[in-house]
């Protein structure tokens, strides 16, 4: 299956999540940058509030495309011990990369929300959305961070993922929802006609639009405790 773009992928994914529509106990979280356009389509189609959940890959120094772990909102870090041991990464190198990515994570959270407080996810069902899953290591970091907030349930949603990643994640969340689980998987971009990079400006615009939709205002008021 090939998606035209993230918007089409989001529409197809939303149709598989219809059981969550119009519920005041369900929130959608997009993983920036690429997961936010898809999460926006889901939140709009199902009339659910949208927020952002920032994840950052921890890349091996001088070989950043190779991840040795990831960090997520809330300060949780997941390390791939097999990669760490194979590369021979020192604790000092791990901490240096972690601190740099933590600084970037906090910066992005500030600019994406524009001063809005994060949603209160305690006791709620959270749909965590990305534009595709390769290994699932970054999302595992996200799940562990979300668990600290004590949601009632966590659902991972992505247009495409290999079966190996789906199996790995199913043991950590309440459900994994995908449009396609192909047998041959080289990379997420393989399944999109348009997989162009999403900009910070696009993310900010989508989050602002979702926050200002009248039907979402009640949910955000209840979720943040800022009703007036």
Backbone as CSV, one residue per row, in Angstrom:
resi,resn,N_x,N_y,N_z,CA_x,CA_y,CA_z,C_x,C_y,C_z
1,UNK,0.840,-1.191,0.000,0.000,0.000,0.000,0.877,1.243,0.000
2,UNK,0.549,2.189,-0.872,1.275,3.458,-0.943,0.302,4.588,-0.632
3,UNK,0.659,5.446,0.331,-0.145,6.618,0.655,0.320,7.799,-0.189
4,UNK,-0.619,8.626,-0.619,-0.226,9.824,-1.376,0.628,10.732,-0.514
5,UNK,0.179,10.941,0.726,0.878,11.836,1.651,0.411,11.520,3.068
6,UNK,0.884,12.302,4.024,0.508,12.052,5.415,-0.976,12.321,5.666
7,UNK,-1.535,13.275,4.930,-2.951,13.591,5.129,-3.828,12.403,4.766
8,UNK,-3.547,11.783,3.629,-4.321,10.608,3.240,-4.102,9.464,4.224
9,UNK,-2.873,9.300,4.662,-2.582,8.252,5.638,-3.369,8.485,6.925
10,UNK,-3.461,9.747,7.343,-4.217,10.076,8.549,-5.698,9.773,8.410
11,UNK,-6.249,10.049,7.239,-7.666,9.763,7.004,-7.937,8.258,7.087
12,UNK,-7.053,7.467,6.485,-7.250,6.022,6.513,-7.074,5.462,7.927
13,UNK,-6.122,6.023,8.650,-5.903,5.564,10.020,-7.078,5.938,10.908
14,UNK,-7.643,7.128,10.701,-8.789,7.571,11.495,-9.965,6.610,11.343
15,UNK,-10.143,6.063,10.151,-11.272,5.149,9.920,-11.131,3.865,10.730
16,UNK,-9.915,3.548,11.125,-9.678,2.347,11.931,-9.714,2.634,13.431
17,UNK,-9.940,3.886,13.770,-9.988,4.293,15.176,-11.359,4.872,15.540
18,UNK,-12.372,4.580,14.739,-13.683,5.211,14.891,-14.326,4.915,16.248
19,UNK,-13.932,3.835,16.911,-14.534,3.513,18.212,-14.212,4.554,19.279
20,UNK,-13.199,5.394,19.010,-12.800,6.408,19.991,-13.430,7.775,19.718
21,UNK,-14.242,7.895,18.691,-14.799,9.189,18.295,-15.705,9.787,19.359
22,UNK,-15.610,11.122,19.498,-16.517,11.909,20.335,-16.496,11.531,21.813
23,UNK,-15.379,11.017,22.272,-15.267,10.654,23.689,-14.438,11.692,24.431
24,UNK,-14.889,12.076,25.631,-14.160,13.085,26.387,-13.075,12.478,27.275
25,UNK,-12.857,11.161,27.127,-11.787,10.514,27.891,-10.657,10.026,26.984
26,UNK,-10.620,10.524,25.743,-9.603,10.101,24.770,-8.896,11.329,24.211
27,UNK,-7.563,11.272,24.193,-6.753,12.351,23.633,-5.804,11.792,22.585
28,UNK,-5.503,12.614,21.585,-4.585,12.233,20.514,-3.280,13.001,20.696
29,UNK,-2.161,12.278,20.661,-0.845,12.895,20.763,-0.057,12.595,19.494
30,UNK,0.434,13.640,18.825,1.245,13.463,17.635,2.724,13.548,17.961
31,UNK,3.510,12.656,17.377,4.964,12.689,17.537,5.535,13.587,16.441
32,UNK,6.135,14.717,16.825,6.670,15.611,15.793,7.983,15.076,15.218
33,UNK,8.241,15.443,13.962,7.326,16.334,13.276,6.285,15.553,12.461
34,UNK,6.730,14.452,11.829,5.894,13.765,10.854,4.598,13.187,11.372
35,UNK,4.521,12.893,12.661,3.298,12.315,13.191,2.185,13.317,13.416
36,UNK,2.527,14.616,13.457,1.507,15.618,13.793,0.464,15.797,12.691
37,UNK,0.830,15.872,11.396,-0.234,15.975,10.371,-1.196,14.797,10.399
38,UNK,-0.692,13.617,10.701,-1.549,12.435,10.780,-2.428,12.500,12.020
39,UNK,-1.835,12.894,13.142,-2.611,13.034,14.380,-3.690,14.104,14.228
40,UNK,-3.372,15.172,13.505,-4.357,16.244,13.275,-5.569,15.703,12.516
41,UNK,-5.319,14.895,11.488,-6.422,14.315,10.723,-7.273,13.408,11.609
42,UNK,-6.624,12.633,12.468,-7.359,11.737,13.366,-8.185,12.542,14.359
43,UNK,-7.560,13.532,14.986,-8.266,14.345,15.984,-9.454,15.073,15.368
44,UNK,-9.276,15.579,14.148,-10.361,16.297,13.467,-11.495,15.351,13.098
45,UNK,-11.150,14.204,12.527,-12.175,13.253,12.087,-12.960,12.680,13.256
46,UNK,-12.295,12.470,14.389,-12.944,11.817,15.534,-13.409,12.809,16.596
47,UNK,-13.208,14.110,16.342,-13.607,15.149,17.293,-12.952,14.931,18.653
48,UNK,-11.617,14.862,18.628,-10.835,14.644,19.843,-9.789,15.749,19.982
49,UNK,-9.385,16.073,21.198,-8.338,17.081,21.400,-6.969,16.552,20.991
50,UNK,-6.123,17.457,20.512,-4.803,17.106,19.998,-3.714,17.794,20.808
51,UNK,-2.659,17.066,21.080,-1.479,17.641,21.717,-0.254,17.010,21.058
52,UNK,0.918,17.456,21.483,2.162,16.976,20.919,2.919,16.171,21.967
53,UNK,3.630,15.147,21.501,4.478,14.370,22.404,5.832,14.233,21.738
54,UNK,6.830,14.912,22.298,8.127,15.007,21.637,9.010,13.818,21.988
55,UNK,9.589,13.211,20.964,10.562,12.132,21.116,11.825,12.517,20.353
56,UNK,12.980,12.150,20.885,14.249,12.440,20.210,15.104,11.166,20.178
57,UNK,15.586,10.858,18.989,16.493,9.724,18.821,17.863,10.080,19.384
58,UNK,18.513,9.106,20.004,19.888,9.269,20.455,20.791,8.584,19.435
59,UNK,21.538,9.398,18.678,22.361,8.862,17.607,23.808,8.663,18.017
60,UNK,24.411,7.624,17.489,25.823,7.341,17.759,26.678,8.487,17.225
61,UNK,27.576,9.061,18.019,28.431,10.163,17.550,29.155,9.811,16.245
62,UNK,29.076,10.741,15.282,29.675,10.587,13.943,28.941,9.576,13.074
63,UNK,27.920,8.950,13.612,27.068,8.028,12.846,25.628,8.198,13.361
64,UNK,25.147,9.457,13.290,23.881,9.805,13.947,22.683,9.036,13.416
65,UNK,22.803,8.491,12.191,21.672,7.736,11.652,21.452,6.433,12.408
66,UNK,22.464,5.982,13.134,22.347,4.764,13.935,21.951,5.143,15.359
67,UNK,20.768,4.719,15.762,20.262,5.083,17.086,20.716,4.081,18.135
68,UNK,21.156,4.602,19.270,21.448,3.722,20.403,20.409,3.881,21.506
69,UNK,19.352,4.654,21.218,18.280,4.846,22.179,17.424,6.039,21.812
70,UNK,16.595,6.459,22.741,15.708,7.602,22.519,15.277,8.166,23.862
71,UNK,14.865,9.441,23.835,14.282,10.071,25.017,12.919,10.631,24.645
72,UNK,12.053,10.773,25.635,10.725,11.299,25.387,10.330,12.326,26.428
73,UNK,9.254,13.051,26.156,8.723,14.029,27.094,8.573,13.384,28.471
74,UNK,9.001,14.120,29.483,8.941,13.590,30.834,10.278,13.089,31.330
75,UNK,11.290,13.103,30.438,12.645,12.762,30.863,12.994,11.290,30.818
76,UNK,12.144,10.465,30.216,12.437,9.035,30.161,13.415,8.738,29.030
77,UNK,14.367,7.866,29.295,15.347,7.454,28.294,15.333,5.938,28.149
78,UNK,15.353,5.475,26.905,15.444,4.050,26.607,16.721,3.832,25.817
79,UNK,17.585,2.929,26.279,18.840,2.623,25.602,18.782,1.240,24.969
80,UNK,19.338,1.133,23.780,19.487,-0.163,23.118,20.841,-0.719,23.541
81,UNK,20.823,-1.580,24.537,22.069,-2.078,25.111,22.913,-2.853,24.101
82,UNK,22.261,-3.508,23.147,23.011,-4.255,22.137,23.865,-3.317,21.292
83,UNK,23.286,-2.171,20.909,24.030,-1.194,20.117,25.122,-0.550,20.963
84,UNK,24.779,-0.169,22.191,25.748,0.457,23.092,26.972,-0.437,23.269
85,UNK,26.744,-1.719,23.492,27.854,-2.643,23.722,28.628,-2.936,22.441
86,UNK,27.910,-3.035,21.324,28.580,-3.321,20.053,29.485,-2.171,19.621
87,UNK,29.028,-0.937,19.835,29.799,0.240,19.451,30.867,0.559,20.497
88,UNK,30.613,0.136,21.726,31.540,0.452,22.804,31.407,1.878,23.308
89,UNK,30.157,2.366,23.347,29.912,3.739,23.799,30.184,3.878,25.295
90,UNK,30.897,4.922,25.650,31.170,5.183,27.065,29.979,5.882,27.702
91,UNK,29.907,5.827,29.025,28.840,6.534,29.739,28.910,8.025,29.473
92,UNK,30.120,8.556,29.345,30.283,9.987,29.082,29.703,10.363,27.723
93,UNK,29.936,9.526,26.715,29.395,9.797,25.381,27.878,9.709,25.383
94,UNK,27.343,8.726,26.094,25.890,8.566,26.189,25.265,9.797,26.836
95,UNK,25.873,10.282,27.924,25.318,11.435,28.631,25.429,12.706,27.799
96,UNK,26.516,12.853,27.047,26.683,14.049,26.217,25.599,14.130,25.146
97,UNK,25.355,13.022,24.471,24.307,12.993,23.447,22.936,13.206,24.081
98,UNK,22.704,12.569,25.226,21.414,12.688,25.907,21.127,14.133,26.283
99,UNK,22.100,14.830,26.838,21.886,16.220,27.250,21.603,17.120,26.056
100,UNK,22.314,16.896,24.945,22.077,17.702,23.750,20.665,17.490,23.222
101,UNK,20.224,16.245,23.177,18.878,15.950,22.673,17.803,16.407,23.655
102,UNK,18.106,16.374,24.947,17.141,16.862,25.938,16.917,18.356,25.770
103,UNK,17.985,19.105,25.497,17.859,20.545,25.261,16.965,20.815,24.063
104,UNK,17.162,20.036,22.991,16.346,20.212,21.791,14.903,19.796,22.051
105,UNK,14.706,18.736,22.821,13.358,18.282,23.151,12.581,19.373,23.884
106,UNK,13.206,19.974,24.890,12.537,21.022,25.660,12.257,22.248,24.805
107,UNK,13.185,22.577,23.898,12.975,23.722,23.007,11.754,23.501,22.123
108,UNK,11.657,22.306,21.576,10.537,22.019,20.691,9.204,22.028,21.445
109,UNK,9.187,21.480,22.641,7.955,21.514,23.416,7.478,22.944,23.624
110,UNK,8.405,23.850,23.919,8.034,25.254,24.156,7.453,25.901,22.907
111,UNK,8.109,25.724,21.767,7.638,26.419,20.569,6.375,25.779,20.010
112,UNK,6.229,24.461,20.145,5.056,23.811,19.583,3.792,24.196,20.341
113,UNK,3.860,24.254,21.643,2.650,24.529,22.427,2.338,26.019,22.494
114,UNK,3.311,26.860,22.293,3.055,28.295,22.313,2.492,28.787,23.626
115,UNK,2.941,28.221,24.730,2.464,28.665,26.036,1.291,27.884,26.579
116,UNK,0.676,27.042,25.750,-0.432,26.216,26.247,0.108,25.119,27.159
117,UNK,-0.579,24.814,28.237,-0.125,23.718,29.101,-0.397,22.381,28.437
118,UNK,0.383,21.356,28.759,0.078,20.027,28.214,-1.242,19.513,28.755
119,UNK,-1.868,18.629,28.013,-3.117,18.036,28.470,-2.860,17.146,29.683
120,UNK,-3.840,17.089,30.573,-3.762,16.208,31.738,-4.253,14.834,31.303
121,UNK,-3.325,13.912,31.157,-3.639,12.595,30.601,-3.947,11.541,31.653
122,UNK,-3.880,11.910,32.911,-4.099,10.937,33.975,-5.505,10.329,33.881
123,UNK,-5.569,9.000,33.844,-6.848,8.317,33.793,-7.542,8.358,32.446
124,UNK,-6.858,8.828,31.410,-7.455,8.934,30.076,-6.867,7.893,29.129
125,UNK,-7.539,7.700,28.006,-6.995,6.868,26.934,-6.215,7.765,25.989
126,UNK,-4.982,7.390,25.707,-4.095,8.193,24.866,-3.819,7.441,23.570
127,UNK,-4.029,8.110,22.436,-3.667,7.566,21.130,-2.387,8.264,20.686
128,UNK,-1.288,7.537,20.686,0.022,8.081,20.333,0.281,7.792,18.858
129,UNK,0.475,8.859,18.074,0.476,8.743,16.614,1.829,9.130,16.019
130,UNK,2.337,8.292,15.109,3.509,8.641,14.313,3.206,8.334,12.849
131,UNK,4.078,8.815,11.934,3.802,8.610,10.507,4.272,7.263,10.005
132,UNK,4.867,6.479,10.882,5.301,5.141,10.543,6.226,4.626,11.630
133,UNK,6.382,3.327,11.694,7.225,2.708,12.715,8.250,1.828,12.009
134,UNK,9.523,2.025,12.345,10.572,1.168,11.794,10.926,0.092,12.813
135,UNK,11.636,0.473,13.865,11.991,-0.488,14.917,11.103,-0.350,16.148
136,UNK,10.541,0.841,16.351,9.693,1.072,17.522,10.447,1.535,18.747
137,UNK,11.776,1.739,18.651,12.545,2.116,19.840,12.153,3.494,20.364
138,UNK,11.920,4.440,19.457,11.514,5.777,19.902,10.150,5.742,20.575
139,UNK,9.220,4.992,19.997,7.891,4.909,20.585,7.912,4.194,21.927
140,UNK,8.827,3.263,22.095,8.950,2.612,23.404,9.335,3.634,24.466
141,UNK,10.199,4.573,24.102,10.541,5.644,25.033,9.316,6.483,25.345
142,UNK,8.508,6.757,24.304,7.289,7.520,24.516,6.307,6.823,25.421
143,UNK,6.157,5.519,25.227,5.234,4.747,26.057,5.668,4.772,27.515
144,UNK,6.962,4.614,27.758,7.448,4.609,29.145,7.286,5.970,29.795
145,UNK,7.436,7.028,29.014,7.193,8.363,29.548,5.713,8.556,29.871
146,UNK,4.859,8.101,28.968,3.417,8.240,29.187,2.953,7.451,30.407
147,UNK,3.554,6.305,30.640,3.160,5.494,31.791,3.345,6.262,33.100
148,UNK,4.323,7.139,33.152,4.555,7.920,34.367,3.400,8.873,34.657
149,UNK,2.653,9.242,33.612,1.511,10.151,33.780,0.258,9.395,34.200
150,UNK,0.319,8.086,34.151,-0.767,7.197,34.589,-2.057,7.344,33.768
151,UNK,-1.959,7.199,32.438,-3.193,7.153,31.636,-3.915,5.833,31.868
152,UNK,-5.179,5.799,31.502,-5.937,4.558,31.648,-5.507,3.531,30.612
153,UNK,-5.177,3.994,29.417,-4.784,3.090,28.335,-3.946,3.853,27.322
154,UNK,-3.061,3.128,26.635,-2.240,3.706,25.580,-2.444,2.906,24.308
155,UNK,-2.780,3.616,23.232,-2.942,3.010,21.914,-1.912,3.640,20.983
156,UNK,-1.115,2.839,20.319,-0.187,3.351,19.309,-0.854,3.230,17.950
157,UNK,-0.807,4.314,17.177,-1.423,4.318,15.855,-0.423,4.847,14.831
158,UNK,-0.258,4.117,13.746,0.643,4.519,12.671,0.137,3.926,11.367
159,UNK,0.318,4.625,10.248,-0.152,4.078,8.975,0.526,2.778,8.584
160,UNK,1.830,2.645,8.903,2.556,1.461,8.441,3.627,1.067,9.456
161,UNK,3.843,-0.232,9.577,4.875,-0.758,10.467,5.148,-2.205,10.095
162,UNK,6.391,-2.673,10.257,6.674,-4.099,10.032,6.097,-4.931,11.167
163,UNK,5.822,-6.203,10.886,5.227,-7.068,11.895,6.105,-7.197,13.123
164,UNK,7.416,-7.195,12.937,8.333,-7.332,14.074,8.167,-6.186,15.064
165,UNK,8.001,-4.970,14.554,7.820,-3.818,15.437,6.460,-3.859,16.122
166,UNK,5.431,-4.256,15.379,4.093,-4.364,15.960,4.109,-5.378,17.105
167,UNK,4.738,-6.519,16.885,4.806,-7.544,17.928,5.532,-7.030,19.159
168,UNK,6.611,-6.279,18.934,7.405,-5.756,20.050,6.599,-4.754,20.864
169,UNK,5.839,-3.916,20.185,5.093,-2.863,20.881,3.826,-3.391,21.551
170,UNK,3.230,-4.420,21.001,1.991,-4.949,21.570,2.164,-5.401,23.013
171,UNK,3.358,-5.787,23.366,3.599,-6.211,24.733,3.704,-5.060,25.717
172,UNK,3.730,-3.818,25.208,3.925,-2.659,26.074,2.736,-1.711,26.120
173,UNK,1.761,-1.884,25.208,0.612,-0.984,25.158,-0.676,-1.782,25.099
174,UNK,-1.789,-1.067,25.124,-3.089,-1.743,25.117,-3.519,-2.161,23.720
175,UNK,-3.041,-1.423,22.704,-3.379,-1.792,21.329,-2.421,-1.092,20.375
176,UNK,-2.198,-1.711,19.231,-1.423,-1.121,18.139,-2.302,-1.168,16.899
177,UNK,-2.561,-0.002,16.303,-3.441,0.086,15.143,-2.645,0.587,13.946
178,UNK,-2.630,-0.191,12.869,-1.923,0.182,11.640,-2.840,-0.038,10.443
179,UNK,-2.626,0.734,9.398,-3.334,0.515,8.146,-2.692,-0.632,7.388
180,UNK,-1.362,-0.658,7.358,-0.636,-1.682,6.614,0.489,-2.255,7.459
181,UNK,0.646,-3.571,7.395,1.762,-4.270,8.051,2.422,-5.128,6.970
182,UNK,3.287,-4.521,6.151,3.857,-5.225,4.991,4.906,-6.261,5.374
183,UNK,5.018,-7.286,4.530,6.031,-8.314,4.756,7.424,-7.800,4.430
184,UNK,7.523,-6.972,3.380,8.814,-6.410,2.973,8.854,-4.947,3.412
185,UNK,9.802,-4.619,4.263,9.859,-3.282,4.851,11.312,-2.819,4.893
186,UNK,11.583,-1.724,4.138,12.927,-1.145,4.140,12.982,0.174,4.906
187,UNK,11.874,0.895,4.907,11.821,2.177,5.581,10.444,2.780,5.433
188,UNK,10.092,3.703,6.332,8.749,4.293,6.313,8.489,5.036,5.011
189,UNK,9.474,5.773,4.519,9.291,6.568,3.308,8.951,5.747,2.081
190,UNK,9.237,4.461,2.119,8.929,3.547,1.023,7.426,3.496,0.723
191,UNK,6.601,3.846,1.706,5.155,3.677,1.581,4.411,4.998,1.352
192,UNK,5.151,6.050,1.016,4.551,7.355,0.728,5.030,7.867,-0.629
193,UNK,4.095,8.395,-1.426,4.500,9.134,-2.621,5.189,10.429,-2.225
194,UNK,4.613,11.120,-1.247,5.182,12.374,-0.744,5.527,12.179,0.727
195,UNK,6.824,12.083,1.002,7.292,11.935,2.376,8.241,13.084,2.714
196,UNK,7.900,14.263,2.199,8.729,15.442,2.427,8.727,15.811,3.901
197,UNK,9.799,16.462,4.327,9.960,16.800,5.740,8.908,17.807,6.191
198,UNK,8.347,17.581,7.361,7.396,18.511,7.975,8.192,19.560,8.757
199,UNK,7.820,20.820,8.615,8.557,21.890,9.288,7.958,22.190,10.663
200,UNK,8.749,22.870,11.494,8.243,23.319,12.789,7.033,24.223,12.609
201,UNK,7.072,25.062,11.581,5.962,25.993,11.333,4.665,25.249,11.035
202,UNK,4.753,24.171,10.281,3.563,23.366,9.992,3.015,22.734,11.262
203,UNK,3.902,22.215,12.098,3.475,21.607,13.363,2.753,22.631,14.226
204,UNK,3.343,23.805,14.360,2.754,24.861,15.187,1.377,25.249,14.654
205,UNK,1.259,25.397,13.341,-0.020,25.787,12.736,-1.105,24.746,13.002
206,UNK,-0.768,23.472,12.851,-1.755,22.418,13.071,-2.193,22.361,14.534
207,UNK,-1.252,22.495,15.443,-1.593,22.463,16.873,-2.431,23.677,17.263
208,UNK,-2.104,24.838,16.714,-2.893,26.043,16.988,-4.313,25.889,16.453
209,UNK,-4.424,25.349,15.239,-5.747,25.148,14.632,-6.591,24.197,15.471
210,UNK,-5.986,23.106,15.903,-6.727,22.129,16.717,-7.153,22.727,18.048
211,UNK,-6.269,23.510,18.675,-6.580,24.089,19.983,-7.689,25.111,19.909
212,UNK,-7.842,25.753,18.749,-8.819,26.831,18.617,-10.128,26.402,17.985
213,UNK,-10.281,25.123,17.676,-11.555,24.643,17.160,-12.575,24.632,18.295
214,UNK,-13.744,25.248,18.102,-14.726,25.387,19.194,-15.090,24.079,19.869
215,UNK,-15.262,23.012,19.086,-15.679,21.742,19.692,-14.590,21.141,20.554
216,UNK,-13.329,21.596,20.344,-12.229,21.081,21.151,-12.034,21.881,22.430
217,UNK,-12.585,23.097,22.475,-12.303,23.963,23.607,-12.798,23.366,24.925
218,UNK,-13.957,22.730,24.890,-14.475,22.128,26.124,-13.530,21.046,26.622
219,UNK,-13.059,20.190,25.691,-12.152,19.125,26.087,-10.871,19.688,26.679
220,UNK,-10.282,20.717,26.043,-9.034,21.287,26.540,-9.262,21.946,27.900
221,UNK,-10.401,22.597,28.074,-10.722,23.232,29.349,-10.752,22.186,30.462
222,UNK,-11.447,21.083,30.217,-11.561,20.030,31.209,-10.201,19.372,31.442
223,UNK,-9.453,19.163,30.351,-8.186,18.430,30.442,-7.110,19.212,31.182
224,UNK,-7.110,20.534,31.041,-6.057,21.341,31.655,-6.499,21.988,32.953
225,UNK,-7.792,21.962,33.239,-8.283,22.597,34.447,-8.236,24.104,34.395
226,UNK,-8.285,24.681,33.167,-8.199,26.124,33.010,-9.524,26.739,32.578
227,UNK,-10.632,26.114,32.943,-11.944,26.646,32.564,-12.182,27.987,33.265
228,UNK,-12.858,28.867,32.526,-13.186,30.172,33.116,-14.648,30.502,32.835
